[in-house]
Amino acid sequence: MKTIEGPLAVLRQCKENNLKIKVITRHETGIRGTLTGYIVAFDRLWNIAMKNVTESWIRKKSRKTPPAGNVNSKFL
């Protein structure tokens, strides 16, 4: 693990120094949520095991399409 270079070296330092990290999860159109906690383990595929995690997520907004035309004219 001491020979890790690049961005994974930052994860190694956070694990060794027991630093709290924030992981941002995404979906196809933006941010889905965040996880904040301490790293227990990770691998080169960016799989991360964490402890004492606080999760916050954003509920997807539902979009309702308004009806086409003037709806009230049918009832007059």
N, CA, C and O atoms as CSV, one atom per row, in Angstrom:
chain,resi,resn,atom,element,x,y,z
A,1,MET,N,N,0.812,-1.195,0.000
A,1,MET,CA,C,0.000,0.000,0.000
A,1,MET,C,C,0.863,1.271,0.000
A,1,MET,O,O,0.379,2.330,-0.398
A,2,LYS,N,N,2.091,1.192,0.424
A,2,LYS,CA,C,2.948,2.377,0.473
A,2,LYS,C,C,3.350,2.838,-0.913
A,2,LYS,O,O,3.781,3.981,-1.066
A,3,THR,N,N,3.228,1.990,-1.942
A,3,THR,CA,C,3.657,2.350,-3.292
A,3,THR,C,C,2.537,2.966,-4.125
A,3,THR,O,O,2.730,3.210,-5.316
A,4,ILE,N,N,1.389,3.219,-3.539
A,4,ILE,CA,C,0.269,3.816,-4.270
A,4,ILE,C,C,0.620,5.250,-4.634
A,4,ILE,O,O,1.135,6.009,-3.813
A,5,GLU,N,N,0.325,5.611,-5.902
A,5,GLU,CA,C,0.567,6.971,-6.363
A,5,GLU,C,C,-0.726,7.540,-6.933
A,5,GLU,O,O,-1.670,6.801,-7.210
A,6,GLY,N,N,-0.762,8.845,-7.103
A,6,GLY,CA,C,-1.913,9.487,-7.713
A,6,GLY,C,C,-3.046,9.711,-6.725
A,6,GLY,O,O,-2.814,9.842,-5.524
A,7,PRO,N,N,-4.288,9.755,-7.239
A,7,PRO,CA,C,-5.438,10.055,-6.386
A,7,PRO,C,C,-5.676,9.009,-5.295
A,7,PRO,O,O,-6.182,9.348,-4.226
A,8,LEU,N,N,-5.321,7.749,-5.543
A,8,LEU,CA,C,-5.516,6.735,-4.508
A,8,LEU,C,C,-4.575,6.948,-3.323
A,8,LEU,O,O,-4.852,6.472,-2.222
A,9,ALA,N,N,-3.477,7.652,-3.536
A,9,ALA,CA,C,-2.570,7.971,-2.427
A,9,ALA,C,C,-3.259,8.893,-1.427
A,9,ALA,O,O,-2.995,8.813,-0.228
A,10,VAL,N,N,-4.136,9.762,-1.909
A,10,VAL,CA,C,-4.886,10.652,-1.013
A,10,VAL,C,C,-5.829,9.822,-0.140
A,10,VAL,O,O,-5.964,10.087,1.054
A,11,LEU,N,N,-6.484,8.814,-0.734
A,11,LEU,CA,C,-7.344,7.930,0.064
A,11,LEU,C,C,-6.530,7.182,1.113
A,11,LEU,O,O,-6.979,7.012,2.247
A,12,ARG,N,N,-5.336,6.736,0.736
A,12,ARG,CA,C,-4.475,6.025,1.691
A,12,ARG,C,C,-4.122,6.934,2.865
A,12,ARG,O,O,-4.152,6.501,4.017
A,13,GLN,N,N,-3.788,8.189,2.579
A,13,GLN,CA,C,-3.455,9.135,3.645
A,13,GLN,C,C,-4.654,9.384,4.561
A,13,GLN,O,O,-4.501,9.477,5.779
A,14,CYS,N,N,-5.840,9.492,3.975
A,14,CYS,CA,C,-7.048,9.691,4.793
A,14,CYS,C,C,-7.304,8.485,5.685
A,14,CYS,O,O,-7.726,8.638,6.831
A,15,LYS,N,N,-7.054,7.293,5.168
A,15,LYS,CA,C,-7.254,6.082,5.960
A,15,LYS,C,C,-6.232,6.008,7.094
A,15,LYS,O,O,-6.594,5.716,8.234
A,16,GLU,N,N,-4.954,6.270,6.789
A,16,GLU,CA,C,-3.900,6.183,7.799
A,16,GLU,C,C,-4.049,7.245,8.885
A,16,GLU,O,O,-3.786,6.972,10.056
A,17,ASN,N,N,-4.469,8.458,8.506
A,17,ASN,CA,C,-4.589,9.556,9.463
A,17,ASN,C,C,-5.976,9.649,10.088
A,17,ASN,O,O,-6.237,10.547,10.889
A,18,ASN,N,N,-6.879,8.715,9.723
A,18,ASN,CA,C,-8.235,8.661,10.253
A,18,ASN,C,C,-8.960,9.996,10.052
A,18,ASN,O,O,-9.532,10.559,10.985
A,19,LEU,N,N,-8.919,10.485,8.803
A,19,LEU,CA,C,-9.580,11.738,8.457
A,19,LEU,C,C,-10.980,11.467,7.926
A,19,LEU,O,O,-11.210,10.467,7.245
A,20,LYS,N,N,-11.903,12.351,8.237
A,20,LYS,CA,C,-13.270,12.234,7.739
A,20,LYS,C,C,-13.298,12.709,6.291
A,20,LYS,O,O,-12.719,13.743,5.958
A,21,ILE,N,N,-13.977,11.943,5.428
A,21,ILE,CA,C,-14.078,12.312,4.024
A,21,ILE,C,C,-15.544,12.452,3.625
A,21,ILE,O,O,-16.441,11.971,4.317
A,22,LYS,N,N,-15.763,13.113,2.509
A,22,LYS,CA,C,-17.105,13.280,1.968
A,22,LYS,C,C,-17.106,12.710,0.557
A,22,LYS,O,O,-16.312,13.124,-0.288
A,23,VAL,N,N,-18.007,11.750,0.301
A,23,VAL,CA,C,-18.141,11.122,-1.008
A,23,VAL,C,C,-19.441,11.628,-1.629
A,23,VAL,O,O,-20.497,11.569,-0.999
A,24,ILE,N,N,-19.363,12.121,-2.851
A,24,ILE,CA,C,-20.536,12.622,-3.552
A,24,ILE,C,C,-20.952,11.590,-4.588
A,24,ILE,O,O,-20.153,11.202,-5.441
A,25,THR,N,N,-22.212,11.144,-4.515
A,25,THR,CA,C,-22.727,10.187,-5.490
A,25,THR,C,C,-23.546,10.942,-6.527
A,25,THR,O,O,-24.185,11.951,-6.226
A,26,ARG,N,N,-23.513,10.430,-7.756
A,26,ARG,CA,C,-24.182,11.111,-8.855
A,26,ARG,C,C,-25.143,10.176,-9.563
A,26,ARG,O,O,-25.047,8.955,-9.437
A,27,HIS,N,N,-26.075,10.763,-10.312
A,27,HIS,CA,C,-26.903,10.018,-11.250
A,27,HIS,C,C,-26.763,10.705,-12.596
A,27,HIS,O,O,-25.927,11.596,-12.743
A,28,GLU,N,N,-27.553,10.318,-13.573
A,28,GLU,CA,C,-27.328,10.788,-14.944
A,28,GLU,C,C,-27.484,12.295,-15.126
A,28,GLU,O,O,-26.911,12.848,-16.065
A,29,THR,N,N,-28.231,12.974,-14.272
A,29,THR,CA,C,-28.455,14.401,-14.473
A,29,THR,C,C,-27.857,15.289,-13.390
A,29,THR,O,O,-27.967,16.511,-13.490
A,30,GLY,N,N,-27.233,14.733,-12.364
A,30,GLY,CA,C,-26.648,15.589,-11.332
A,30,GLY,C,C,-26.288,14.826,-10.077
A,30,GLY,O,O,-26.075,13.613,-10.109
A,31,ILE,N,N,-26.221,15.543,-8.976
A,31,ILE,CA,C,-25.827,14.961,-7.695
A,31,ILE,C,C,-27.005,14.222,-7.080
A,31,ILE,O,O,-28.120,14.740,-7.029
A,32,ARG,N,N,-26.740,12.994,-6.608
A,32,ARG,CA,C,-27.784,12.177,-5.981
A,32,ARG,C,C,-27.760,12.317,-4.469
A,32,ARG,O,O,-28.812,12.393,-3.836
A,33,GLY,N,N,-26.563,12.350,-3.884
A,33,GLY,CA,C,-26.454,12.464,-2.437
A,33,GLY,C,C,-25.003,12.504,-1.997
A,33,GLY,O,O,-24.090,12.487,-2.822
A,34,THR,N,N,-24.798,12.561,-0.666
A,34,THR,CA,C,-23.449,12.592,-0.117
A,34,THR,C,C,-23.338,11.622,1.041
A,34,THR,O,O,-24.314,11.340,1.737
A,35,LEU,N,N,-22.125,11.117,1.236
A,35,LEU,CA,C,-21.797,10.242,2.358
A,35,LEU,C,C,-20.601,10.859,3.068
A,35,LEU,O,O,-19.621,11.229,2.421
A,36,THR,N,N,-20.668,10.975,4.381
A,36,THR,CA,C,-19.578,11.528,5.159
A,36,THR,C,C,-19.194,10.514,6.227
A,36,THR,O,O,-20.044,10.066,6.997
A,37,GLY,N,N,-17.900,10.146,6.275
A,37,GLY,CA,C,-17.450,9.178,7.262
A,37,GLY,C,C,-15.958,8.919,7.159
A,37,GLY,O,O,-15.221,9.683,6.536
A,38,TYR,N,N,-15.522,7.820,7.784
A,38,TYR,CA,C,-14.112,7.455,7.835
A,38,TYR,C,C,-13.864,6.209,6.984
A,38,TYR,O,O,-14.667,5.276,6.993
A,39,ILE,N,N,-12.747,6.198,6.247
A,39,ILE,CA,C,-12.414,5.075,5.377
A,39,ILE,C,C,-11.884,3.909,6.208
A,39,ILE,O,O,-11.018,4.080,7.066
A,40,VAL,N,N,-12.423,2.722,5.932
A,40,VAL,CA,C,-11.925,1.496,6.545
A,40,VAL,C,C,-11.047,0.758,5.540
A,40,VAL,O,O,-9.967,0.281,5.889
A,41,ALA,N,N,-11.508,0.661,4.291
A,41,ALA,CA,C,-10.765,-0.032,3.246
A,41,ALA,C,C,-11.169,0.521,1.886
A,41,ALA,O,O,-12.245,1.098,1.732
A,42,PHE,N,N,-10.286,0.336,0.894
A,42,PHE,CA,C,-10.589,0.724,-0.481
A,42,PHE,C,C,-9.735,-0.125,-1.407
A,42,PHE,O,O,-8.769,-0.756,-0.978
A,43,ASP,N,N,-10.107,-0.132,-2.697
A,43,ASP,CA,C,-9.304,-0.866,-3.678
A,43,ASP,C,C,-9.080,0.006,-4.904
A,43,ASP,O,O,-9.542,1.145,-4.955
A,44,ARG,N,N,-8.378,-0.526,-5.884
A,44,ARG,CA,C,-8.016,0.264,-7.058
A,44,ARG,C,C,-9.205,0.553,-7.971
A,44,ARG,O,O,-9.089,1.379,-8.876
A,45,LEU,N,N,-10.337,-0.099,-7.759
A,45,LEU,CA,C,-11.541,0.146,-8.535
A,45,LEU,C,C,-12.437,1.199,-7.882
A,45,LEU,O,O,-13.571,1.396,-8.317
A,46,TRP,N,N,-11.949,1.870,-6.857
A,46,TRP,CA,C,-12.635,2.919,-6.117
A,46,TRP,C,C,-13.817,2.405,-5.303
A,46,TRP,O,O,-14.739,3.164,-5.006
A,47,ASN,N,N,-13.799,1.131,-4.943
A,47,ASN,CA,C,-14.761,0.622,-3.971
A,47,ASN,C,C,-14.263,1.056,-2.602
A,47,ASN,O,O,-13.095,0.849,-2.274
A,48,ILE,N,N,-15.131,1.653,-1.805
A,48,ILE,CA,C,-14.730,2.199,-0.512
A,48,ILE,C,C,-15.638,1.641,0.574
A,48,ILE,O,O,-16.862,1.673,0.446
A,49,ALA,N,N,-15.030,1.126,1.650
A,49,ALA,CA,C,-15.771,0.716,2.844
A,49,ALA,C,C,-15.551,1.807,3.891
A,49,ALA,O,O,-14.420,2.220,4.147
A,50,MET,N,N,-16.661,2.271,4.496
A,50,MET,CA,C,-16.580,3.381,5.441
A,50,MET,C,C,-17.270,3.019,6.755
A,50,MET,O,O,-18.106,2.117,6.796
A,51,LYS,N,N,-16.915,3.729,7.826
A,51,LYS,CA,C,-17.567,3.551,9.129
A,51,LYS,C,C,-18.049,4.910,9.624
A,51,LYS,O,O,-17.582,5.954,9.169
A,52,ASN,N,N,-18.991,4.878,10.562
A,52,ASN,CA,C,-19.599,6.099,11.119
A,52,ASN,C,C,-20.074,7.027,10.005
A,52,ASN,O,O,-19.708,8.202,9.960
A,53,VAL,N,N,-20.885,6.491,9.118
A,53,VAL,CA,C,-21.306,7.214,7.920
A,53,VAL,C,C,-22.617,7.958,8.161
A,53,VAL,O,O,-23.559,7.423,8.746
A,54,THR,N,N,-22.651,9.198,7.698
A,54,THR,CA,C,-23.868,9.992,7.661
A,54,THR,C,C,-24.228,10.166,6.193
A,54,THR,O,O,-23.432,10.675,5.404
A,55,GLU,N,N,-25.432,9.739,5.836
A,55,GLU,CA,C,-25.861,9.798,4.446
A,55,GLU,C,C,-26.947,10.854,4.290
A,55,GLU,O,O,-27.885,10.920,5.084
A,56,SER,N,N,-26.809,11.664,3.272
A,56,SER,CA,C,-27.877,12.595,2.913
A,56,SER,C,C,-28.103,12.457,1.417
A,56,SER,O,O,-27.158,12.351,0.635
A,57,TRP,N,N,-29.373,12.461,1.033
A,57,TRP,CA,C,-29.696,12.275,-0.376
A,57,TRP,C,C,-30.782,13.251,-0.770
A,57,TRP,O,O,-31.480,13.813,0.074
A,58,ILE,N,N,-30.907,13.436,-2.058
A,58,ILE,CA,C,-31.854,14.395,-2.601
A,58,ILE,C,C,-32.969,13.628,-3.289
A,58,ILE,O,O,-32.716,12.814,-4.177
A,59,ARG,N,N,-34.199,13.886,-2.880
A,59,ARG,CA,C,-35.347,13.246,-3.504
A,59,ARG,C,C,-35.539,13.818,-4.903
A,59,ARG,O,O,-35.494,15.032,-5.105
A,60,LYS,N,N,-35.754,12.926,-5.861
A,60,LYS,CA,C,-35.946,13.350,-7.235
A,60,LYS,C,C,-37.276,14.092,-7.360
A,60,LYS,O,O,-38.312,13.619,-6.892
A,61,LYS,N,N,-37.230,15.249,-7.992
A,61,LYS,CA,C,-38.442,16.043,-8.189
A,61,LYS,C,C,-39.274,15.406,-9.294
A,61,LYS,O,O,-38.753,15.048,-10.350
A,62,SER,N,N,-40.563,15.270,-9.041
A,62,SER,CA,C,-41.438,14.735,-10.081
A,62,SER,C,C,-41.929,15.890,-10.933
A,62,SER,O,O,-42.343,16.928,-10.417
A,63,ARG,N,N,-41.878,15.701,-12.214
A,63,ARG,CA,C,-42.338,16.738,-13.137
A,63,ARG,C,C,-43.645,16.293,-13.767
A,63,ARG,O,O,-43.709,15.262,-14.436
A,64,LYS,N,N,-44.659,17.064,-13.548
A,64,LYS,CA,C,-45.948,16.775,-14.164
A,64,LYS,C,C,-46.128,17.724,-15.337
A,64,LYS,O,O,-45.985,18.938,-15.192
A,65,THR,N,N,-46.436,17.179,-16.473
A,65,THR,CA,C,-46.628,17.977,-17.669
A,65,THR,C,C,-48.025,18.579,-17.650
A,65,THR,O,O,-49.005,17.856,-17.474
A,66,PRO,N,N,-48.131,19.898,-17.830
A,66,PRO,CA,C,-49.467,20.499,-17.857
A,66,PRO,C,C,-50.209,20.055,-19.114
A,66,PRO,O,O,-49.582,19.796,-20.142
A,67,PRO,N,N,-51.538,19.962,-19.043
A,67,PRO,CA,C,-52.302,19.535,-20.215
A,67,PRO,C,C,-52.187,20.554,-21.344
A,67,PRO,O,O,-52.053,21.755,-21.112
A,68,ALA,N,N,-52.243,20.045,-22.565
A,68,ALA,CA,C,-52.150,20.926,-23.731
A,68,ALA,C,C,-53.487,21.616,-23.971
A,68,ALA,O,O,-54.539,21.019,-23.746
A,69,GLY,N,N,-53.458,22.847,-24.419
A,69,GLY,CA,C,-54.696,23.582,-24.738
A,69,GLY,C,C,-55.359,24.139,-23.498
A,69,GLY,O,O,-54.818,24.063,-22.395
A,70,ASN,N,N,-56.535,24.699,-23.694
A,70,ASN,CA,C,-57.304,25.298,-22.616
A,70,ASN,C,C,-58.291,24.252,-22.085
A,70,ASN,O,O,-59.264,23.927,-22.766
A,71,VAL,N,N,-58.061,23.738,-20.915
A,71,VAL,CA,C,-58.883,22.679,-20.328
A,71,VAL,C,C,-60.244,23.214,-19.918
A,71,VAL,O,O,-61.240,22.500,-20.031
A,72,ASN,N,N,-60.313,24.448,-19.445
A,72,ASN,CA,C,-61.563,25.017,-18.929
A,72,ASN,C,C,-62.614,25.259,-20.013
A,72,ASN,O,O,-63.797,25.365,-19.687
A,73,SER,N,N,-62.228,25.352,-21.289
A,73,SER,CA,C,-63.191,25.634,-22.346
A,73,SER,C,C,-64.153,24.467,-22.582
A,73,SER,O,O,-65.236,24.683,-23.127
A,74,LYS,N,N,-63.801,23.244,-22.194
A,74,LYS,CA,C,-64.678,22.092,-22.374
A,74,LYS,C,C,-65.870,22.145,-21.427
A,74,LYS,O,O,-66.919,21.569,-21.714
A,75,PHE,N,N,-65.715,22.830,-20.306
A,75,PHE,CA,C,-66.757,22.846,-19.306
A,75,PHE,C,C,-67.667,24.062,-19.412
A,75,PHE,O,O,-68.596,24.197,-18.616
A,76,LEU,N,N,-67.428,24.942,-20.363
A,76,LEU,CA,C,-68.260,26.144,-20.498
A,76,LEU,C,C,-69.418,25.953,-21.398
A,76,LEU,O,O,-70.201,26.880,-21.603
